[in-house]
Structures are given as structure tokens and as C-alpha cells.
């Protein structure tokens, strides 16, 4: 297979500026990661330990294999809202007894592990990733149920997590709940709907309504242990399948359950790239409008930097081809800018070939959308764009998406944005996402306002227009930032570009745990 060649000048002014800009976003992201990791703060963590309990990240660390990888998902979900940063929970793909699993763990130091709207959204996304990749789900539960002041935003969507658990079980995807503390109201259905349950003696309490609610509802005086303690559930109700002596024992039992599941997977391997992955930090220019070659990105994370390109000279703004990652075969569609008719046709054809080979697809986004204008409309850009979107929508092989640069307009859809159900969506600090760029959007709205004033015969205030355009451009720039996007779960987490090979390796290994049965055909499209 041919080896990619690089023309990247790592001493150039543009490269150094891009690297500095990316590092600034990473530093801001790292600060938020620290805030999320601290949970409810040092005092809350110490108070938890004084009760013989472990912080959530210690629980996750004990659960996972020591030499295994862990890809945390949506770590700063809720950024910019008044929900706990990260949703008061940790989710991610990790290895337990050699098998990839989805971990969903409550942080009891943040509002007692109660669920916010962000918690619900993050849990549902984790379950969807587990379903599409057939990953066993391990729930580390300590939750007081819904955050009651926000119940209006939680109650209806929150019910979906229990339906998802039931459907995972029906699909033969194991679900395991280890309960470390209170699991109240809706939280009680997490162990209730799981295939396996482990409750910690004298710590776990599971009930639909706690003692205060029982008193108010039926005037019964009862203590927590009698009402829903682990010992009662192990000996009387039968909710507990395993009664653990302490948290470490609960995690040991959980690991043993996973170890008994069939089809354990090995960690991936494969030759490293020929170029230094550290250089990925400066590959994407600080100004998103400056073009760059996506081959420079691929050369720094695929096996041996080898890439067999498909129809290279045709539709050159879309780079298509075959490679491998950690020894696993991989097909790639990567943008070098706007999509014309040729790129759309090429992409649709390539996806047809990949579907028949059963090879997973990676979409690397740096896309400003489809080309507009009268010439392209006459040549059928809508028809050809629809063909590519049809192929992306209906392909059955696992899809992964890496958002590197711009992700604007229908280009986001054509390159497997989150609405097109990729198995996982990861982003870089150089990523921007919106309907269109801030300058273009502000300009379009200005033209509309101007024409509206002219149609009414009214004078147009240029000073007001300039101020509105500037304000709109600032708003769009803020709303398309990588922190804004990842905070709203438009992706599954922002990663350091230098960690791309490992992050995608975990995602690809998890996505290929089960065989994909190719569809015989796609939907109807116009040729």
C-alpha cells in the first residue's frame, strides 16, 4: 500500500500559530476537565471517603483492566448551563476482563448523584453507543433520582433510559448494575431493569420512595434499611443478585460477571504512523478559512501512514481510500473543503464499495457545505448531494466521525454528523460547527434586512446594520466553538489531536465486536 508523503513545514509561521491556537483551546478544555473531575469539590470528596465510599473515578478505575484503555465520553457535557459540569456522571468505553464495555457511573458528590437534563441526555447517548456497538453496559449507581427543581425537563425524557435498558436486554446485550448508595425513585429502576445486580451491604438502598415520601403517602414510619436496604433486597425482595461486603467487593463481583460473558476482545495492535503524531496539534490552521490537506492528518494516525487512495484526481476536495488502524481495516472519507458534484458522486460510489466489503467507515470533517450558485444548480448539485446523503444514511457498516475543522451546513449531514447515527463522534479543539460561518450568516441576514427595508420604501441605517452584523457574527462564533458544541453533546467528547490514534482505536475496536450484515441496496437516488 502506498505511504503518504508530507509537505508540512513544522517551522512555518502558520503552523506555529495554529499549534498555539489549538493549545489555547486545549488548555481551556483541560481546566473544564479538572472542574468536572473534581465533582462536588474536595470537601465533598473527603466526606464521601469518610463514609467508606470511593469517588466515582476511583470506582471506574477499579472496574477497568489496569492495562486497558478508557475513552471517556462527553466529559464536559452541560458546559455553559447551570447543570453540574459533566452531568454529574462519568460515561465511557473501557476494557473489563479483556472485553469492551460501556461504563455509566453516577457521581454522588454532585447533588447526591441526582439527575439533571444533561445527565439524562448523556446517559441516553451512552446507551445508544452501547446498542449500536453491542457493548455490555456496566452501571455504577448512586443516584437520588431526578433533581426535583428541574423535574419538568427530566421526567418525560428520563423514562427512555429504562426502555433502553429493557431493549438492550432483549437484544442480548448484557446490562449490569452495581449499587453503592441510594438509588431512589427513577434511579431504582436502573438495577430493577438490569440483567445483573450487585448491591453493597449496609450502603446500597433501593426504593421507589424514601422514608419521607412513604410517610407522606401512606403514613408509614420506616427506616431506610428496612425499606430498601441491600440485605433486605438480597434476602427478601430478590432484587439483589449479589450482596457485596464493600465497594471493592462489588467491583470484584462486577468484573467476574463481565468475565463470564462470551466473546471477550483483545486490545488492538498495529504499526505506528511514519510521522510524529505530536505534529497533529498544529496541522489545522488557527483561521478555519485557511485550507489544509487532510492527508497530513491521516498520515499521523493511521498504521504506517499507509493509504490507498480511491479516484484521487477526481473530486479532489473529498479524499477517499483504504487504510488500517491498530491492525483493523478502515475506509476513510475526508474533506479538503466544499463538496462539488464530483465529490458527491465519488463519495456515494465509494460508500457502495465499502458496504459490499463490510469495512468500517471513518468520516474526517473539514467541510463548509455543498457548492452553491447557478452553474452548480444547473449541474444538479441537489441531486448529487442527495445521492451522497442517501448513501451515508443507509450504509450498514460501522461509522465513526472525527470533526477536525469546519462542519457547516448540509456538509455536516453528508459527512455523517451526529444526526446520521455514527457509532461515535469525536472532535478536535480546531473544530467549528454551525449552519454556516459567522461572517456569512451575518451577511445573509443583513441582505435580507436591507431588501425588506427597500421593499417598504424605508431608508436603511448603515450604522445600525454594521452593529447588528458584528453582534451576530460574535454570537455565531461563540455558538460554533468546540467547547459550546461538546457542552451540548453535539459530539461525544473533544480530544487532544495527539491522542487521535488511540481514541479512534478504542472506538473502532468496540464498533467491530459484532459482524455487520450488509444491506442489499440503498434507497432510490437520481443518476
C-alpha positions as semicolon CSV with decimal commas, in nm:
position;residue;x (nm);y (nm);z (nm)
1;X;0,000;0,000;0,000
2;X;0,138;0,347;-0,085
3;X;0,279;0,558;0,200
4;X;0,152;0,914;0,232
5;X;0,411;1,186;0,185
6;X;0,404;1,506;0,389
7;X;0,474;1,864;0,286
8;X;0,402;2,005;0,632
9;X;0,654;2,269;0,746
10;X;0,651;2,248;1,125
11;X;0,872;2,558;1,149
12;X;0,645;2,783;0,945
13;X;0,469;3,081;1,098
14;X;0,126;2,942;1,007
15;X;0,194;2,603;1,164
16;X;0,325;2,757;1,488
17;X;0,025;2,993;1,508
18;X;-0,215;2,703;1,453
19;X;-0,042;2,498;1,719
20;X;-0,059;2,787;1,965
21;X;-0,430;2,843;1,895
22;X;-0,511;2,474;1,936
23;X;-0,314;2,458;2,259
24;X;-0,509;2,756;2,397
25;X;-0,839;2,573;2,341
26;X;-0,693;2,256;2,488
27;X;-0,581;2,449;2,797
28;X;-0,932;2,590;2,843
29;X;-1,076;2,243;2,790
30;X;-0,830;2,096;3,041
31;X;-0,944;2,347;3,302
32;X;-1,303;2,236;3,250
33;X;-1,199;1,871;3,266
34;X;-1,041;1,939;3,604
35;X;-1,358;2,106;3,726
36;X;-1,566;1,810;3,609
37;X;-1,324;1,559;3,762
38;X;-1,340;1,741;4,098
39;X;-1,714;1,672;4,115
40;X;-1,866;1,842;4,414
41;X;-1,522;1,960;4,530
42;X;-1,252;1,847;4,771
43;X;-1,473;1,868;5,081
44;X;-1,744;1,658;4,921
45;X;-1,486;1,402;4,808
46;X;-1,338;1,380;5,158
47;X;-1,682;1,349;5,315
48;X;-1,755;1,060;5,079
49;X;-1,431;0,883;5,174
50;X;-1,503;0,932;5,545
51;X;-1,817;0,722;5,492
52;X;-1,615;0,435;5,348
53;X;-1,710;0,520;4,991
54;X;-1,498;0,583;4,683
55;X;-1,526;0,879;4,444
56;X;-1,676;0,790;4,109
57;X;-1,349;0,797;3,917
58;X;-1,186;0,565;4,170
59;X;-1,475;0,323;4,120
60;X;-1,429;0,335;3,744
61;X;-1,052;0,286;3,776
62;X;-1,100;-0,023;3,993
63;X;-1,351;-0,165;3,748
64;X;-1,129;-0,132;3,441
65;X;-0,835;-0,353;3,348
66;X;-0,510;-0,195;3,462
67;X;-0,353;-0,215;3,117
68;X;-0,680;-0,146;2,937
69;X;-0,782;0,170;2,758
70;X;-1,069;0,400;2,858
71;X;-1,231;0,650;2,622
72;X;-1,440;0,891;2,828
73;X;-1,744;1,035;2,652
74;X;-1,886;1,387;2,683
75;X;-1,672;1,478;2,986
76;X;-1,784;1,843;2,992
77;X;-2,144;1,792;2,886
78;X;-2,357;2,072;3,025
79;X;-2,088;2,335;2,977
80;X;-2,248;2,678;2,971
81;X;-2,562;2,559;3,157
82;X;-2,643;2,550;3,528
83;X;-2,633;2,169;3,531
84;X;-2,331;2,006;3,701
85;X;-2,041;2,004;3,458
86;X;-2,025;1,661;3,300
87;X;-2,382;1,593;3,406
88;X;-2,268;1,465;3,747
89;X;-2,157;1,136;3,594
90;X;-1,881;0,955;3,404
91;X;-1,951;0,759;3,086
92;X;-1,708;0,589;2,851
93;X;-1,584;0,280;2,669
94;X;-1,332;0,072;2,861
95;X;-1,197;-0,279;2,897
96;X;-1,308;-0,515;3,175
97;X;-1,155;-0,863;3,177
98;X;-1,041;-0,801;2,819
99;X;-1,384;-0,704;2,691
100;X;-1,501;-0,362;2,578
101;X;-1,794;-0,236;2,787
102;X;-1,987;0,089;2,826
103;X;-1,949;0,237;3,175
104;X;-2,219;0,469;3,315
105;X;-2,134;0,593;3,664
106;X;-2,306;0,847;3,892
107;X;-2,102;1,099;4,090
108;X;-2,257;1,111;4,440
109;X;-2,060;1,426;4,532
110;X;-2,272;1,629;4,288
111;X;-2,621;1,679;4,433
112;X;-2,621;1,325;4,569
113;X;-2,593;1,181;4,220
114;X;-2,932;1,325;4,125
115;X;-3,008;1,354;3,755
116;X;-3,014;1,680;3,561
117;X;-3,132;1,723;3,199
118;X;-2,766;1,687;3,097
119;X;-2,739;1,361;3,295
120;X;-3,036;1,218;3,108
121;X;-2,903;1,322;2,767
122;X;-2,558;1,186;2,847
123;X;-2,698;0,854;2,972
124;X;-2,916;0,809;2,664
125;X;-2,623;0,877;2,434
126;X;-2,409;0,623;2,620
127;X;-2,684;0,363;2,586
128;X;-2,717;0,437;2,215
129;X;-2,342;0,389;2,167
130;X;-2,369;0,063;2,362
131;X;-2,661;-0,056;2,148
132;X;-2,502;0,024;1,814
133;X;-2,173;-0,141;1,914
134;X;-2,332;-0,423;2,118
135;X;-2,132;-0,327;2,426
136;X;-2,231;-0,466;2,767
137;X;-2,342;-0,180;2,992
138;X;-2,199;-0,152;3,345
139;X;-2,391;0,091;3,566
140;X;-2,217;0,215;3,882
141;X;-2,522;0,351;4,060
142;X;-2,563;0,603;4,338
143;X;-2,842;0,839;4,248
144;X;-3,122;1,016;4,426
145;X;-3,326;1,020;4,106
146;X;-3,436;1,339;3,933
147;X;-3,316;1,679;4,050
148;X;-3,663;1,784;4,162
149;X;-3,639;2,157;4,081
150;X;-3,573;2,052;3,719
151;X;-3,828;1,772;3,706
152;X;-4,020;1,936;3,420
153;X;-3,716;1,893;3,194
154;X;-3,629;1,544;3,320
155;X;-3,944;1,344;3,377
156;X;-4,058;1,269;3,021
157;X;-3,718;1,210;2,851
158;X;-3,585;1,037;3,163
159;X;-3,819;0,744;3,115
160;X;-3,637;0,650;2,796
161;X;-3,333;0,519;2,982
162;X;-3,541;0,238;3,134
163;X;-3,688;0,149;2,795
164;X;-3,334;0,141;2,657
165;X;-3,223;-0,099;2,931
166;X;-3,513;-0,331;2,853
167;X;-3,436;-0,321;2,482
168;X;-3,065;-0,384;2,538
169;X;-3,156;-0,693;2,736
170;X;-3,392;-0,814;2,465
171;X;-3,116;-0,766;2,206
172;X;-2,888;-0,992;2,408
173;X;-2,663;-0,706;2,522
174;X;-2,586;-0,764;2,892
175;X;-2,660;-0,491;3,148
176;X;-2,505;-0,495;3,497
177;X;-2,588;-0,257;3,782
178;X;-2,363;-0,223;4,086
179;X;-2,534;-0,009;4,351
180;X;-2,312;0,173;4,601
181;X;-2,558;0,403;4,776
182;X;-2,905;0,546;4,745
183;X;-3,089;0,457;4,426
184;X;-3,423;0,627;4,465
185;X;-3,740;0,677;4,261
186;X;-3,647;0,658;3,890
187;X;-3,297;0,560;3,998
188;X;-3,440;0,240;4,147
189;X;-3,531;0,118;3,801
190;X;-3,165;0,116;3,696
191;X;-3,097;-0,201;3,895
192;X;-3,457;-0,307;3,850
193;X;-3,424;-0,317;3,470
194;X;-3,069;-0,461;3,458
195;X;-2,980;-0,823;3,383
196;X;-2,742;-0,849;3,682
197;X;-2,746;-0,656;4,008
198;X;-2,480;-0,616;4,276
199;X;-2,570;-0,428;4,597
200;X;-2,324;-0,319;4,866
201;X;-2,421;-0,437;5,214
202;X;-2,525;-0,156;5,455
203;X;-2,456;0,105;5,185
204;X;-2,694;0,046;4,894
205;X;-3,056;0,142;4,938
206;X;-3,306;0,094;4,656
207;X;-3,664;0,214;4,685
208;X;-3,928;0,386;4,476
209;X;-3,997;0,634;4,753
210;X;-3,779;0,711;5,053
211;X;-3,899;0,722;5,414
212;X;-4,024;1,084;5,392
213;X;-4,238;1,008;5,085
214;X;-4,367;0,684;5,238
215;X;-4,469;0,881;5,547
216;X;-4,647;1,144;5,338
217;X;-4,815;0,895;5,103
218;X;-4,929;0,611;5,334
219;X;-4,837;0,739;5,682
220;X;-4,588;0,457;5,742
221;X;-4,282;0,514;5,961
222;X;-3,991;0,310;5,828
223;X;-3,612;0,341;5,819
224;X;-3,405;0,320;5,501
225;X;-3,254;-0,025;5,567
226;X;-3,590;-0,184;5,636
227;X;-3,748;-0,011;5,339
228;X;-3,483;-0,083;5,076
229;X;-3,150;-0,193;5,221
230;X;-2,918;-0,425;5,032
231;X;-2,962;-0,708;5,284
232;X;-3,342;-0,692;5,251
233;X;-3,320;-0,698;4,871
234;X;-3,079;-0,993;4,881
235;X;-3,286;-1,198;5,126
236;X;-3,648;-1,085;5,083
237;X;-3,732;-0,898;4,760
238;X;-3,478;-1,076;4,538
239;X;-3,374;-0,754;4,363
240;X;-3,009;-0,813;4,454
241;X;-2,839;-1,094;4,264
242;X;-2,514;-1,046;4,456
243;X;-2,458;-0,897;4,802
244;X;-2,116;-0,731;4,825
245;X;-1,932;-0,675;5,151
246;X;-1,799;-0,334;5,044
247;X;-1,733;-0,127;4,732
248;X;-1,417;-0,315;4,635
249;X;-1,605;-0,643;4,665
250;X;-1,888;-0,505;4,450
251;X;-1,642;-0,412;4,178
252;X;-1,475;-0,754;4,202
253;X;-1,812;-0,923;4,157
254;X;-1,896;-0,697;3,864
255;X;-1,567;-0,783;3,694
256;X;-1,638;-1,153;3,744
257;X;-1,980;-1,115;3,581
258;X;-1,825;-0,944;3,280
259;X;-1,556;-1,211;3,267
260;X;-1,820;-1,481;3,229
261;X;-1,973;-1,312;2,926
262;X;-1,877;-1,472;2,597
263;X;-1,670;-1,319;2,319
264;X;-1,406;-1,126;2,518
265;X;-1,196;-0,899;2,298
266;X;-0,825;-0,835;2,283
267;X;-0,670;-0,490;2,280
268;X;-0,587;-0,362;1,929
269;X;-0,235;-0,354;1,784
270;X;-0,065;-0,238;1,464
271;X;0,240;-0,043;1,338
272;X;0,268;0,326;1,433
273;X;0,243;0,603;1,173
274;X;0,559;0,714;0,990
275;X;0,514;1,074;1,107
276;X;0,508;1,216;1,457
277;X;0,152;1,234;1,599
278;X;0,264;1,530;1,812
279;X;0,256;1,736;1,491
280;X;-0,123;1,696;1,473
281;X;-0,161;1,982;1,719
282;X;-0,067;2,237;1,453
283;X;-0,196;2,080;1,131
284;X;-0,526;2,273;1,125
285;X;-0,472;2,650;1,077
286;X;-0,588;2,882;1,353
287;X;-0,808;3,058;1,096
288;X;-1,064;2,796;0,992
289;X;-1,094;2,963;0,648
290;X;-0,734;2,873;0,558
291;X;-0,724;2,544;0,361
292;X;-0,511;2,244;0,458
293;X;-0,465;1,891;0,325
294;X;-0,646;1,624;0,526
295;X;-0,383;1,374;0,411
296;X;-0,146;1,547;0,656
297;X;-0,388;1,445;0,932
298;X;-0,428;1,086;0,813
299;X;-0,051;1,043;0,778
300;X;-0,011;1,099;1,152
301;X;-0,254;0,843;1,293
302;X;-0,313;0,554;1,050
303;X;-0,094;0,241;1,052
304;X;0,242;0,308;0,890
305;X;0,094;0,625;0,731
306;X;-0,023;0,391;0,452
307;X;-0,326;0,497;0,249
308;X;-0,457;0,359;-0,080
309;X;-0,649;0,647;-0,235
310;X;-0,963;0,597;-0,444
311;X;-1,012;0,823;-0,751
312;X;-0,755;1,070;-0,621
313;X;-0,761;1,324;-0,909
314;X;-1,143;1,321;-0,939
315;X;-1,341;1,531;-0,692
316;X;-1,020;1,612;-0,508
317;X;-1,192;1,800;-0,227
318;X;-1,309;1,464;-0,095
319;X;-1,025;1,225;-0,009
320;X;-1,142;0,861;-0,017
321;X;-0,941;0,548;0,040
322;X;-0,845;0,241;0,239
323;X;-0,606;0,208;0,533
324;X;-0,584;0,035;0,870
325;X;-0,582;0,149;1,230
326;X;-0,425;-0,064;1,504
327;X;-0,430;-0,351;1,257
328;X;-0,803;-0,315;1,182
329;X;-0,915;-0,235;0,823
330;X;-1,068;0,109;0,779
331;X;-1,218;0,311;0,494
332;X;-1,188;0,690;0,506
333;X;-1,379;0,986;0,363
334;X;-1,201;1,314;0,446
335;X;-1,282;1,669;0,334
336;X;-1,041;1,920;0,185
337;X;-1,319;2,177;0,164
338;X;-1,651;2,233;-0,011
339;X;-1,829;1,947;-0,192
340;X;-1,897;1,985;-0,565
341;X;-2,094;1,744;-0,784
342;X;-1,784;1,536;-0,848
343;X;-1,710;1,489;-0,478
344;X;-2,070;1,390;-0,411
345;X;-2,072;1,128;-0,686
346;X;-1,733;0,993;-0,582
347;X;-1,833;0,966;-0,215
348;X;-2,155;0,780;-0,293
349;X;-1,973;0,533;-0,518
350;X;-1,701;0,475;-0,258
351;X;-1,959;0,404;0,014
352;X;-2,123;0,145;-0,212
353;X;-1,790;-0,034;-0,248
354;X;-1,717;-0,018;0,124
355;X;-2,064;-0,153;0,207
356;X;-2,003;-0,461;-0,002
357;X;-1,664;-0,515;0,161
358;X;-1,808;-0,472;0,512
359;X;-1,530;-0,231;0,618
360;X;-1,597;0,037;0,885
361;X;-1,609;0,398;0,765
362;X;-1,431;0,697;0,918
363;X;-1,551;1,046;0,823
364;X;-1,295;1,326;0,882
365;X;-1,479;1,656;0,861
366;X;-1,347;1,988;0,733
367;X;-1,645;2,087;0,528
368;X;-1,814;2,421;0,451
369;X;-2,108;2,256;0,276
370;X;-2,211;2,191;-0,084
371;X;-2,115;2,440;-0,355
372;X;-2,387;2,689;-0,441
373;X;-2,456;2,910;-0,745
374;X;-2,641;2,891;-1,074
375;X;-2,381;2,675;-1,251
376;X;-2,390;2,407;-0,982
377;X;-2,770;2,414;-0,957
378;X;-2,790;2,351;-1,333
379;X;-2,548;2,061;-1,297
380;X;-2,767;1,905;-1,027
381;X;-2,584;1,973;-0,701
382;X;-2,903;1,897;-0,505
383;X;-2,946;1,567;-0,688
384;X;-2,584;1,464;-0,637
385;X;-2,575;1,585;-0,278
386;X;-2,888;1,385;-0,205
387;X;-2,717;1,078;-0,352
388;X;-2,429;1,110;-0,103
389;X;-2,662;1,175;0,191
390;X;-2,869;0,872;0,085
391;X;-2,557;0,654;0,090
392;X;-2,443;0,787;0,429
393;X;-2,792;0,738;0,573
394;X;-2,831;0,378;0,462
395;X;-2,483;0,225;0,480
396;X;-2,480;-0,054;0,738
397;X;-2,111;-0,076;0,823
398;X;-1,997;0,096;1,147
399;X;-1,949;0,471;1,102
400;X;-1,711;0,687;1,308
401;X;-1,684;1,064;1,274
402;X;-1,387;1,287;1,355
403;X;-1,457;1,661;1,343
404;X;-1,124;1,826;1,265
405;X;-1,208;2,163;1,110
406;X;-1,528;2,324;0,984
407;X;-1,859;2,140;0,990
408;X;-2,109;2,371;0,821
409;X;-2,450;2,328;0,662
410;X;-2,554;2,015;0,478
411;X;-2,187;1,919;0,465
412;X;-2,225;1,808;0,825
413;X;-2,503;1,573;0,718
414;X;-2,321;1,438;0,414
415;X;-2,018;1,360;0,630
416;X;-2,207;1,164;0,897
417;X;-2,278;1,433;1,154
418;X;-2,440;1,317;1,476
419;X;-2,791;1,316;1,324
420;X;-2,674;1,033;1,095
421;X;-2,604;0,798;1,384
422;X;-2,230;0,733;1,366
423;X;-2,115;0,492;1,635
424;X;-1,904;0,771;1,788
425;X;-1,836;1,140;1,718
426;X;-1,507;1,291;1,837
427;X;-1,389;1,649;1,786
428;X;-1,065;1,849;1,790
429;X;-1,011;2,193;1,950
430;X;-0,991;2,337;1,597
431;X;-1,346;2,224;1,519
432;X;-1,629;2,468;1,435
433;X;-1,993;2,371;1,375
434;X;-2,289;2,582;1,258
435;X;-2,539;2,629;0,975
436;X;-2,270;2,847;0,816
437;X;-1,978;3,065;0,918
438;X;-2,048;3,370;1,132
439;X;-1,947;3,622;0,864
440;X;-2,165;3,456;0,601
441;X;-2,467;3,423;0,830
442;X;-2,443;3,784;0,946
443;X;-2,410;3,897;0,584
444;X;-2,712;3,697;0,470
445;X;-2,928;3,843;0,745
446;X;-2,805;4,194;0,653
447;X;-2,905;4,145;0,289
448;X;-3,250;4,022;0,396
449;X;-3,300;4,326;0,623
450;X;-3,182;4,564;0,352
451;X;-3,417;4,420;0,089
452;X;-3,704;4,427;0,334
453;X;-3,645;4,798;0,401
454;X;-3,621;4,872;0,029
455;X;-3,948;4,689;-0,039
456;X;-4,118;4,911;0,218
457;X;-3,956;5,225;0,079
458;X;-3,776;5,294;0,406
459;X;-3,421;5,429;0,446
460;X;-3,162;5,180;0,565
461;X;-2,949;5,267;0,868
462;X;-2,595;5,156;0,780
463;X;-2,458;5,218;1,131
464;X;-2,725;5,000;1,291
465;X;-2,667;4,734;1,027
466;X;-2,292;4,727;1,098
467;X;-2,354;4,691;1,472
468;X;-2,609;4,412;1,421
469;X;-2,377;4,230;1,182
470;X;-2,090;4,246;1,429
471;X;-2,309;4,123;1,714
472;X;-2,448;3,838;1,502
473;X;-2,101;3,734;1,392
474;X;-1,982;3,726;1,755
475;X;-2,286;3,520;1,855
476;X;-2,232;3,262;1,581
477;X;-1,861;3,238;1,657
478;X;-1,942;3,165;2,022
479;X;-2,215;2,913;1,938
480;X;-1,994;2,727;1,690
481;X;-1,698;2,693;1,926
482;X;-1,571;2,346;2,023
483;X;-1,649;2,399;2,393
484;X;-2,004;2,511;2,314
485;X;-2,056;2,210;2,087
486;X;-1,919;1,947;2,321
487;X;-2,107;2,102;2,613
488;X;-2,432;2,034;2,427
489;X;-2,339;1,677;2,336
490;X;-2,317;1,756;1,964
491;X;-2,018;1,524;1,985
492;X;-1,908;1,251;2,224
493;X;-1,613;1,448;2,353
494;X;-1,328;1,674;2,245
495;X;-0,990;1,502;2,232
496;X;-0,632;1,620;2,214
497;X;-0,539;1,573;1,844
498;X;-0,226;1,390;1,954
499;X;-0,448;1,120;2,109
500;X;-0,646;1,059;1,788
501;X;-0,488;0,722;1,706
502;X;-0,564;0,574;2,047
503;X;-0,913;0,725;2,075
504;X;-1,017;0,601;1,731
505;X;-0,853;0,266;1,804
506;X;-1,081;0,215;2,103
507;X;-1,385;0,329;1,905
508;X;-1,306;0,108;1,606
509;X;-1,232;-0,198;1,817
510;X;-1,559;-0,154;2,005
511;X;-1,755;-0,093;1,685
512;X;-1,631;-0,413;1,522
513;X;-1,714;-0,652;1,805
514;X;-2,001;-0,791;1,603
515;X;-2,037;-0,880;1,237
516;X;-2,224;-0,634;1,015
517;X;-2,468;-0,776;0,761
518;X;-2,455;-0,551;0,452
519;X;-2,781;-0,424;0,308
520;X;-2,855;-0,542;-0,047
521;X;-2,905;-0,187;-0,173
522;X;-2,956;0,179;-0,085
523;X;-3,262;0,396;-0,130
524;X;-3,360;0,541;-0,466
525;X;-3,136;0,818;-0,595
526;X;-3,120;1,013;-0,921
527;X;-2,830;0,942;-1,158
